Amino acid sequence: MNNQGYRFARLLWLYGEIVSKGAITFQQISESWANSSLNRTGSPLSHKTFENHRKDVEDLFGINIECNRADNTYYVLSQPNFAKAACDMLNGALLFNNLRYNPQIRDHVYPEQKYNEDTSKLFKVTEAILESRELRLRYRHNYDCNRERDYQIKPIAIKQFRNRWYIIGELKDNSTYSFPLDRVMSIEKGDIIKSSKLDVEELFADSFGIIRDESVKSEEILIKVEREQSNYFKSLPLHSSQRVVSDMPEYVIFRLRLAPTYDFIMELLSHGDKIEVLEPRSLRDTMISKIREMTKIYNS
């Protein structure tokens, strides 16, 4: 491995040590380094080298390693939303780093087998946004090779949902569409255009995931969740608007405000009898209808 790759691996190691162990002293970091498979000499980490690495982590990853002067421990500073996403990506790189230098654990790690997206597509989108250029896409609807169509779009952003990347684009009629990257057959940069002024956070503020349907309006939703399952929803909220309105021994009632589009309904159904929609009545009726349709299939 060249020096640049080795340096990157060391920075990932330092980030991983601190983020995984929380408040940690320099002495503890130095002792961990002495036993690390990355340590080519077996010598402890000097304080000067640590401070250089600490600064490099900030410069390269945009993540601050702070020192609590009260007990001289180091910790990763809580990050805003964008940096949190960067941390998620870094955690993936950190896992790869551990597998690369600790081959004995490879048989114990099983990442999700998923479509290997073409990274060059993501770079082309970000380049087009930076250069204020349109994108020309060849897009396949519903994975059907007979339903391919060409689009010229104004790229707004790339958005990830459930480990899948989407290109958020503005069409000629000023509407927006979310193109799953794995269904984009080809992508090329086009002419220089006026940049979009759309706010992506605002655009998806009322969305559960990636689907936006102008005919489905945002409304207040109450769901009743079985006590054990409610812990899952507390740790991984369905939406940023989610709040607990009643916390009982047998169940918890959550309030959300969003547009109950198809993907949200499918998410609720995936939890089976652990969830009951209380309000609005229209969504409750939709759930009942879907459940009856499913029942008919298994009773036929």
Secondary structure as GFF3:
##gff-version 3
##sequence-region A 1 300
A	DSSP	alpha_helix	3	21	.	.	.	ID=ss1
A	DSSP	beta_strand	24	25	.	.	.	ID=ss2
A	DSSP	alpha_helix	26	34	.	.	.	ID=ss3
A	DSSP	alpha_helix	47	61	.	.	.	ID=ss4
A	DSSP	beta_strand	65	68	.	.	.	ID=ss5
A	DSSP	beta_strand	73	76	.	.	.	ID=ss6
A	DSSP	alpha_helix	81	101	.	.	.	ID=ss7
A	DSSP	three_ten_helix	103	108	.	.	.	ID=ss8
A	DSSP	alpha_helix	119	131	.	.	.	ID=ss9
A	DSSP	beta_strand	133	140	.	.	.	ID=ss10
A	DSSP	three_ten_helix	141	143	.	.	.	ID=ss11
A	DSSP	three_ten_helix	145	147	.	.	.	ID=ss12
A	DSSP	beta_strand	148	161	.	.	.	ID=ss13
A	DSSP	beta_strand	164	170	.	.	.	ID=ss14
A	DSSP	beta_strand	176	180	.	.	.	ID=ss15
A	DSSP	three_ten_helix	181	183	.	.	.	ID=ss16
A	DSSP	beta_strand	184	192	.	.	.	ID=ss17
A	DSSP	alpha_helix	200	203	.	.	.	ID=ss18
A	DSSP	beta_strand	219	226	.	.	.	ID=ss19
A	DSSP	alpha_helix	227	235	.	.	.	ID=ss20
A	DSSP	beta_strand	243	247	.	.	.	ID=ss21
A	DSSP	beta_strand	251	258	.	.	.	ID=ss22
A	DSSP	alpha_helix	262	269	.	.	.	ID=ss23
A	DSSP	three_ten_helix	272	274	.	.	.	ID=ss24
A	DSSP	beta_strand	275	279	.	.	.	ID=ss25
A	DSSP	alpha_helix	281	299	.	.	.	ID=ss26
###
